[in-house]
C-alpha cells in the first residue's frame, strides 16, 4: 500500500471542495439560463466534470489499496 502524506491529503480535500463548488455552479447556471444551447453546454460540462471526479476518485482509491 502506498502511503499518502498529510500534504497530499490536504490537497485532495481542497480539490474535493473545489469540485463540489464547480458542480453546484454548473447546476445553478444551467437552471437559470434560458438559451437551450447554453443550457446544453453547461449540462455537458457538468457531465464531463462528474466523469473526471469519478476517475480521480478511482485513482485515489487504487493508490490507497
PyMOL commands that set and color helices and strands:
alter all, ss='L'
color gray80, all
select helices_A, chain A and resi 6-32+36-64
alter helices_A, ss='H'
color red, helices_A
deselect
rebuild
show_as cartoon
